[in-house]
Amino acid sequence: MEATGLGYLAAGIGAALTVIGAGYGIGRLAAAAMDASGRQPEVAGQVRTSMLIAAALIEGATFFALAICIILATK
């Protein structure tokens, strides 16, 4: 197998692991936020805001990792 083919394979595996990790992280984050909102409904707004900020940070790191995978695939 050529180096180019291995680069594409590595980028594909890296992208898949990145997306799986981000989905798992955001899922756990949402579950914890829903649990907190169920336990204390009066702080649901604050929990929702914190959840959205954390989800945005997770997605930002995911997009960064995917960009690196794409750059590695095109070299």
Backbone as a ProteinNet text record, in pm:
[ID]
protein_1_A
[PRIMARY]
MEATGLGYLAAGIGAALTVIGAGYGIGRLAAAAMDASGRQPEVAGQVRTSMLIAAALIEGATFFALAICIILATK
[TERTIARY]
85.2	0	89.8	52.6	131.6	112.2	201.9	193.1	67.3	25.2	-95.9	-218.1	-224.3	-336.2	-339	-223.1	-216.3	-256.1	-221.7	-261.9	-412.9	-475.5	-621.9	-686	-629.1	-681.1	-668.5	-554.1	-532.8	-625	-643.4	-733.1	-876.7	-917.8	-1053.6	-1076.6	-979.9	-992.9	-991.8	-904.3	-899.5	-1029.3	-1086.3	-1212.4	-1325.1	-1326.8	-1431.4	-1421	-1301.1	-1282.9	-1319.6	-1288.3	-1321.7	-1471.9	-1543.5	-1688.7	-1755.1	-1705.2	-1761.4	-1738.6	-1619	-1588.6	-1671.6	-1690.6	-1771.7	-1917.4	-1969.3	-2107.7	-2128.3	-2033.3	-2040.6	-2033.4	-1942.1	-1926.4	-2049	-2104.6	-2223.6	-2342.9	-2352	-2460.2	-2454.6	-2333.9	-2319.3	-2348.5	-2306.2	-2331.2	-2480.9	-2552.9	-2697.4	-2769.5	-2726	-2788.7	-2769.3	-2650.1	-2623.8	-2704.2	-2717.9	-2795.9	-2944.3	-2996	-3136.6	-3159.7	-3063.7	-3073.9	-3073	-2984.5	-2978.3	-3105.3	-3158.7	-3282.9	-3400.9	-3400.3	-3507.1	-3500.6	-3379.4	-3363.7	-3393.5	-3350	-3372.3	-3423.7	-3554.3	-3609.3	-3585	-3560.7	-3542.1	-3409.7	-3313.6	-3185.8	-3172.1	-3281.8	-3277.7	-3218.3	-3248	-3194.5	-3043.1	-2989.7	-2845.1	-2777	-2839.9	-2783.2	-2783.6	-2890.5	-2900.6	-2791.7	-2769.4	-2666.4	-2528	-2499	-2370.1	-2355.3	-2464.3	-2460.2	-2429.2	-2491.5	-2467.6	-2324.4	-2270.2	-2131.6	-2037.2	-2059.4	-1974.4	-1987.6	-2108.1	-2127.8	-2056.4	-2058.6	-1988.4	-1837.5	-1784.1	-1641.2	-1605.2	-1690.5	-1666.4	-1670	-1766.6	-1776	-1658.8	-1611.6	-1494.3	-1371.3	-1350.3	-1237	-1255.1	-1379.1	-1407.2	-1376.8	-1419.5	-1392.4	-1242.2	-1170.2	-1025.3	-961.1	-1001.8	-947.1	-983.1	-1105.6	-1144.8	-1065.1	-1036.3	-955.3	-815.1	-759.6	-627.8	-632.5	-738	-752.5	-761.1	-833.8	-845.8	-711.7	-638.6	-507.8	-413	-416.6	-330.7	-367.9	-495.4	-538.7	-497	-482.4	-450.5	-300	-217.8	-71.8	-15.9
-117.4	0	123.8	221.8	343.8	433.2	529.3	623.9	709.3	739.4	819.3	743.8	617.2	534.7	523.4	509	503.6	637	746	878.3	894.2	848.4	854.2	765.9	648	557.6	618.8	675.5	737.3	856.7	937	1052.5	1007.5	901.2	849.7	794.7	719.3	665.1	777.6	874.7	988.7	1067.7	1091.1	1163.6	1085.4	954	871.6	872.2	858.1	860.9	996.9	1102.4	1237.2	1256	1215.1	1232.1	1143.7	1021.5	933.4	992	1042.1	1101.9	1225.8	1308.7	1429.3	1394	1297	1255.4	1198.6	1119	1062.1	1172.3	1266.6	1375.3	1464.7	1500.4	1586	1509.6	1380.9	1299.6	1293.3	1271.6	1269.8	1406.2	1510.4	1646.8	1675.7	1639.5	1663.2	1580.4	1456.2	1372.2	1431.5	1480.6	1542.4	1670.7	1748.2	1872.2	1842.2	1741.2	1705.1	1651.5	1576.4	1525.6	1641.6	1737.2	1852.6	1936.1	1952.7	2029.6	1957.9	1826.3	1749.6	1756.3	1760.7	1765.8	1904.5	2008.6	2145.9	2229.6	2229.8	2302.3	2453.5	2508.3	2654.1	2700.6	2611.8	2650.5	2597.5	2559.8	2501.3	2597.2	2726.1	2823.3	2834	2835.8	2843.6	2716.1	2602.8	2474.6	2467.6	2514.2	2511.5	2599	2716.7	2805.5	2741.8	2683.7	2616.6	2498.2	2426	2311.6	2357	2463	2511	2559.2	2626.8	2672.2	2552.6	2453.7	2334.6	2258.3	2247.5	2179.3	2253.7	2385.9	2463.6	2441.2	2430.7	2403.3	2264.5	2167	2032.1	2032.1	2100.7	2105.4	2180	2284.2	2356.4	2267.8	2190.6	2097.4	1989.6	1947.2	1846.7	1900.7	2022.5	2080.9	2099.1	2135.8	2149.9	2016	1909.7	1776.7	1729.8	1757.9	1718.9	1796.3	1924	2001.8	1943.1	1900.4	1837.1	1707.9	1629.1	1504.8	1534.6	1637.6	1673.2	1721	1800	1846.9	1728.6	1634.1	1516.5	1432	1427.1	1347.2	1410.2	1541.1	1606.7	1621.3	1586.8	1597.3	1474.8
0	0	0	-79.7	-90.4	30.7	43	154.4	143.8	22.8	4.4	54.9	22.7	69.1	219.9	280.9	426.9	489	422.2	470.8	469.6	361.2	354.1	461	482.4	584.1	723.3	753.6	884.6	904.9	800.6	812.2	832.9	764.8	781.6	920.7	971.6	1106.9	1209.3	1190.7	1282.3	1282.8	1165.6	1156.8	1222.9	1202.4	1263	1415.1	1468	1613	1671.6	1598.1	1643.6	1653.7	1551.6	1550.7	1656.8	1672.7	1775.2	1914.3	1939.8	2069.4	2097.1	1997	2016.3	2041.3	1968.2	1990.3	2129	2174.4	2308.8	2414.7	2395.9	2492.3	2501.2	2387.9	2387.7	2442.6	2415.9	2471.4	2622.6	2676.4	2822.9	2883.1	2814.2	2860.9	2866.2	2762.7	2759.3	2865.5	2885.9	2988.1	3126.5	3153.5	3284.2	3301.6	3195.3	3203.7	3226.5	3159.1	3180	3320.7	3371.8	3508.3	3608.8	3587	3677.1	3668.7	3549.7	3533.3	3597.7	3594.1	3656.8	3808.1	3860.8	4006	4062.6	3991.1	4036.2	3919.3	3898.1	3782.3	3785.8	3903.5	3911.6	3850.4	3832.9	3772.6	3629.8	3569.9	3435.2	3332.5	3344.9	3249.7	3257	3377.5	3395.1	3346.8	3374.5	3330.5	3177.8	3116.1	2969.7	2907.6	2965.6	2913.3	2924.9	3039.6	3058.4	2963.6	2940.6	2850.3	2707.5	2663.4	2527.3	2508.7	2610	2600.9	2594.7	2678.6	2677.5	2545.9	2493.4	2365	2252.1	2256.8	2154.7	2163.1	2283.9	2299	2246.6	2272.5	2222.1	2069	2012.2	1866.1	1805	1872	1822.6	1817.1	1922.2	1922.8	1816.3	1794.3	1691.8	1552.3	1523.9	1392.6	1370.5	1476.3	1465.9	1431.1	1499.5	1472.6	1331.8	1288.2	1152.5	1047.9	1074.3	981.6	971.8	1083.6	1079.9	999	1015.4	938.1	788.8	752.5	610.5	555.8	634.7	590.3	571.2	665.1	652.3	530	496.9	381.4	250.1	246.3	119.4	95.9	194	174.5	110.8
[MASK]
+++++++++++++++++++++++++++++++++++++++++++++++++++++++++++++++++++++++++++

